[in-house]
Amino acid sequence: MRENKTYDEISVGDEATIKRVLTANDLYIFAHASGNLNPLHMPHDGDESSPEIVAPSMWLGALISSVLGNILPGAGTLYKSQNLKFLDRAHVGDELTVKVRVRAKQPGNQVELDTTVTRRNGDLIAEGIAEVLAPVRKITAEEGQVPNVPIERHRHFDGFIEKARKLEPLRTAVVAPEEPHALKGAIMAAELGIIRPILAGDRRRIEDAAKAAGCDISAYEIIEAASAQEAAAKSVALVLEGRAQSLMKGHLHTDELLHEVMKKDGGLRGARRLSHVFIMDVPGLEHMLLISDAAINIAPTLEDKVDITQNAIDLALSLGMKQPRVGVLSAVEIVTPKIPSTLDAAILSKMAERGQILGGVVDGPLAMDNAIDMEAAKTKGITSLVAGHADILIVPNLESGNMLAKELSFIAHADSAGIVLGAKVPVILTSRADNEKARLASCAVAALYRAWQNSSAGARREAA
């Protein structure tokens, strides 16, 4: 709770100060609220530290307003005028000190205040004089009543794409890209240098799709195939011949593609069971979130979940996580034989402790709330390195995982990338509902994972 200062309580020389660190989110929110879309005021392509990016001057003015409205005089204050002189610019990461000092009181409840904005080192950024109408009655206001505003920035995906562009393009067999959406994602990734596509399918349909999508495919090889199944078979053959390093789903059913991948003879089976991982870039969540398995294993056994968990951990490592925290989900956070998924979760946790699952910290069972929210974990008395901080969520079955991922996409406005692991090469899965950023991110994730597989760390894990 905070009390204001009435006109009668205010004295010349009274001061109030706040400190504020400028973040990229501040710039995005101000752009939405003001309609000022000047590119100098917004980060580009995830670059938040560029010295060319400066805060709008009126954002600094708004900070002065917050001191006047919240502290001195406080609630009930109304502006009459504000003059400002801007001597420098504020950048993302700057810690700013905003100070107001009463210089005079005038009749009619009018108060004049000197106003300044400085950096931590004392450099003056802005100065001026505010004239306000001070409140005449006491008001007590509760802090923190403003709803949270999630920012749909998807900066994790931006980072993946930039990292992948620095690698050699991933030679990718694109299976049946015979529809505009299916083709465009691959061509966009190729134009950014993330993949080098080989298009397998009906040439006429691919060319028609390219025309509809406005794509130039003259530079890319086309492998003629009369059907989607034949396109999948020829794409797998490209991998076995060493001409392709990954597969990308086009306009065909997932099971048609995976049928060829999983063949005992001439397929791409690896040492582990195949599993799908959704990589979610969730607005308002500071870290990316991996969910598995929501697309392949319908009712995984405990043995299946070991591979599902290890696949997800390896992917997280390839994306830059040092020791990913894995929450194994169930409906409750206690072990009970009445809910078999709690038994699986407890066993997976113990297996990780004994070194049977490597590279991450695994805990379960955890309910969704206490897996990702620290306050929920504290409320239920859960002491864990994972609870409240999970980077990876292992779901009980396909239905629960699929619903969770789609709820995050369509209600929380998360972007999602999709990849299948456990085969000899990563398999990129995209959906017609995916936007351009999600398609690019799926390709980037596959490129980063393949690079990790080829690294010394990845080679050691494959051998283990």
N, C-alpha and C positions, 0 to 999 in steps of 0.2 A: 504494500500500500504506500502511496506517496501523497503528501499534502502540498498544496500550492502556497504561495506567498501573496497575501492581499496587498493592495496598493498601500494601505496604512502600515503594513509590516516591512515594506521594502525600504532600504536605506541606500544612499549614495555610497558606492564602493562595494556593494554586495556582488559576489561572483558565483558563477557556476560553470562546470567543465564536464565534458564527456570525451571519451576516447573511442575511436572507431577505426578498424582496419578495412580498407577498401578491397572488396572481392569482385571477381568477375560476375557473380550472381547479382551484386548491387547494380552493375551496369545493365544487365539484361532486364532486371525488374524496372529500373528507371526508364529504359527504352519503351517497355510496354506501357507504363503508366503515363509517360509524357508524349509518346508518339515520336520522339526524337530518335531517328534511326541513322544519325550521322555515323559513318563507318569508323571514324576516329574514336568513337566511344564504345566500340564493341570488339571483343576478341575475334580473330579470324582463324578458322581451322584449328581451334583448340589452343591457339597461342595466346596465353594470358599475360606473359611477362614482357611482351614487346614494349619498348619505350615509346613507340608511336601511339599506343593506346592510352588515352587520358580520360579522366572522369569528366562528365559534363559539369560546367561551372555551376549550373543551378542545382546539381546534386549536392555540391558543397553548401549552397544556400539552404537546401532542405535540412542539412545537419544543424545549421544554426537555428532553424525553426524548431527542430526537435528539442533543443535545449530550452528555448523560450516556452514551448508548450508543455514540457514535462517537468522542468525544474524551476527555472527563474524567469518570469514569475510562476509558471506552471499552469495547471488546468484552468481554463477560463480565459487565457490570454488571447488577444486578437491583434494581428498586425495592423499598423497604420502605414508604415513604410520601411523599406530596407535599402540602403545603398551599399554597394560592394565594389571593391577594387581587387582585381585578380592579378597577383604578382608572379604566380607560378602555377604548375599543373600537378594534379594528383594522379598516381599510377597504381595499378593493382598491386597489393601488398604493402602499400604505405600505411603506417599507423598515424592517424590524424588526431590532433587535439583541438577540440572546438570549445571556445571560451567566450562567455558574455560577462560584461561588467557594467553595473549601473553607473551612468555618468550624470544623470539629472532626473528630477521628478518635476512634472508640469501639472497645472490644474487640469481637472477633468479626467483623473486617473491615468494620465499619460506618463510613460516612463521611457527615457532614452537610454540605450545600452550600446557600449562599444562591443563589437563582435570581431573575432579573429579565428582563423583556421591555420594551424601550423603542423609541420611534420615532427617526428620524434626528436630530430636533431635541432629543432627550434626554428628551422627555415619557415618564413611567413609565406603562406600560399594565398590567403585572402584576408581582407580587413574591411570594416565598414561600420555603419551606425544603424541600429534598429530603433524604430519608434513603435511602441505597442500600447494598447489599452490593457492595463493590469486588472485582474479580477478584484471585485470588492467584497466577495464572500468566500469563506473557506470551502474548499472542495477536496475531498479525498478520493483518489482514483486508484484502481487496481491495475498493477502492471501485467503485461503479457496477455492482453485480451484479444490481440490481433491474430486471426487464423494464419497458419503456416502457408507459404506459397511455394510449392515445388517447382523447380526450374527444369524443363525438358532440354537438357544440354547434351546428354549422351557423350560426354567427353571421353569415356573409356573407349568407345568405339572409334572416336577420332584418333586416339592414341594407337590403337591396334593398326588402323589403316596407315598411319604415318610410319610405324615401325616396319610394316610389311613392305612398304614402297622402297625401303632401303635394302631389301633382300633381292636375290635373283628371282625373276618371275617364276612362279610355280607352274610347271607344265601340267595342264589340267585337261582331262578328257571330259567334255560337256556332253551329257547323254540326252539325246533327243531335244535339243533346244528349238522346238518347232512351234513356239508360241512367243509373241512379243515380249511378255514379262520374263519368261524363262531365258530368252536370249539376251535381253538388255543387261541383266545383272552381270552376266559373264563378260560382255563387251565393255561395260563400264570398268570392271576390275582390270581388264586387259589394258584399257586406255590409261589407267593409273599405274600400270607396271606391276600389279600384284600377281596376276596369273598370265600364262601364255596358253590360250585355249586351242584345243583341237575339237572341232564340232562333229559329233557323230549322230547321223540321222538322215532323214529324207531331204535331199538337197533342195528340192523345189519348195518344200514346206519351210525349211530354214531360211531360204532366200525371201520367201513371202513374209516370214516373221521379221526379218531384218528390215524389209521395206516398211512394214507397219510400225516398227519401233524406231525408224529413222537411224538405223545402225549401218555402218560401212563394214562389211565382213570380207572384203576382197583380200585382206592380208592374212586371213586365217585358213588353215587346212580344214577341209570337210571330208569326213569318212562316210561314204554312202552306206545307208542301212535302210532296209525296206520296212522295218517295224521297230517299235520301242525296245522290244526284247533283243532284237539283233543289235541295236545301237548299244545296249547295255553290255552285251557279250563282247562286241568289238572294242568297247572302251576298257573293259577289264583286260582284254588282250593287249591293249596299248600299255597298260601298267606292267604286265608280265614281260613285255618286250623291252621295258625300260624307257619307253617314249613318253610316258605320262607318270607324274608323281602324285596325282590325286584324281578323284572323280567328283563331278558336280552334277547334281540332279537337274534335269530339264523338265520337259512336259511329259512326264510318265509317273506312274504310281511308284511309291517308295518300295513296295514289295517286289515290283518287277526289277528294279535296280539291285536290291539286296539279294534277290534270288541268284543272280549271276555272281555277286561278290562272295556268297556263302557256299558256292559249289565246292565239293570235296576235291574234284579234279578240275583244274583250270580256273579256280576261284582265287580269292584274296584272303582266305582265312588267316588270322593271326593266332598268337598263343592264347589270347583272351577272348571272352565272349564279346560280341559287338554290343555297343550301347550308344545311345544318343545323348548329347549334352546341349541344353539350351544355355547360351551365355546371355544374361539379361543386364541391360544398362537401364537401371530403374531411377527415374527422377526422384531426388530427395535422399537417395541412398549413396553414401560416400564411396562405397566399393562396388565392384561388379558382383553379380550373383550368378552362380552356376547351378542348374537344376538337372538332375538325372535320376531315372530315365523316363522320359515322357513321350517317347515315340516308337520304341522298338520292342522292349521286353514287357509283355502285358502283365504277367504275374510272376516276377522274378523270384527264384529260390534264394536261399541264403548264399549258396555258392555263386549264383549269378550276381548277387549284390556285392560280393567281394570284387569281382571284375568291374562292375559298374562304378564302384567307389574308387578303385585304383585308376581306371580310365579318366575319371573326372579330376582326380588329384594331378595326374600327369598333365592334363590339359591346363589346369591352373598354373602349374609350374612353368609350362611353356609360355604362358601369358605374363609372366613376371612375378607371380606370387612366390614368396620365400618359403612359407610353411602354411599352406591353406588350411583353414578351419572347416571341418566337415560336420554338419549337423544331420544326423539320421532321423528323419521325421516319423512321427506317428500321431495318433490323436491325443495322446497324453505323454507326460514326461516320466512316468513311473513304469517299471517293468511288471507286466501282468500277463499270465498265461492266457487270459481271455482275449487278448489282442496280440496275435502272433507277430505283428510287425514290431512290437516292443521287444520281443525276444531277439529277433534278428538284429535290431539296433544295438542292443546290449552286447551281443556276440561280436558284431563288427567293431564296436568300441574296444572290446578286450583284445580282439585280433590285432588291431592297430597298436595297442600297447605292447604286444608280444612280437611286433615286427613282421606280421603277416600281411599288413597293408603299410606301404611305405610313402614317405614324403609329406604327410599331413597329420594334423591332430584330429582324431575322430571321436565324437561323443554322441550318445543317444541311449534311450529314446529322448527326443525333444519334440515338443509341440511347436507349431509354426511361430506362435507369438514369442515364446522364450528362446527360440533359435535365433531370431534376428533383432529382438528388442531387449536392451539391457534392463530396462525398468521391469518388464514382464518377468525376466529371469530372477531379478532381485525379489520381486513380490512373492514368487513361488519358492524362494530360498535355494535356488540352484547355484551351486558353486562349480564353475567349469571354465576351461579356457576357450570353449566354443560358444556356450550359451550367450546370446545377445550379440555375437560377432560372427556368425556363420558366413563363410564365403561360398560354401558348396552345400546344397540341400539334396540329400538322397531320399527319394520319395518311396512309399511302400509299394506302389504299383503304377502302371501306365495311366489309369484314369485320374488318379490324384495329381500326378505330375503334369499331365496335359492341362487339367483344369487350372492348376496353380500358374503355369506359364502363361496361359491365355488370359487369365484374370489380370496378371501383371501387365500384359500387353494392351488389353482393351479397356481396362479400368484405371490402372496406374500409369498408362501411356509409356510403358517401357518399350525399348527397342530390343529385339532378340536376334541373335545369330544362332545357327544350328550346324552341328557337325557330328558325324558318326565316327567313333573310335573303335579300336580292337581289330580292324583289318590291317593289311600290310601298308596301306596308305589311308590318309584321311578322306572321308566322303562328305562333301559339302551338300547339305540339304537346305533348300530354300522353298518358300511357300509363295503362292500368288498374292497372299495378303502382305508379304514383306515389302517394306519401302526400300528406296535406293540405299539408304545408309545400312540397313540390315543386310542387304545382299552383299554389299561391299565388305561389311564386317565379317560375314561368314567366310568369304574368300580370304580375308586377312588372317582370320583365326587359323584356317587350314594352313596358310603359308607359315605362320609362326610356329604351329605345332610340328609341321614337317621339318622346319629348320632345327627345332629342339630335338626331334628324333635323330637327326643327323649329327647333333653335337655330342660331345663326350658324355655329358650328363644323361642325355636321352639314350645313348648306346648302353650305358651301364644299367639303366632302368629296364631296357628291352631285354638285356641279358638276364636280369634278376627275374 
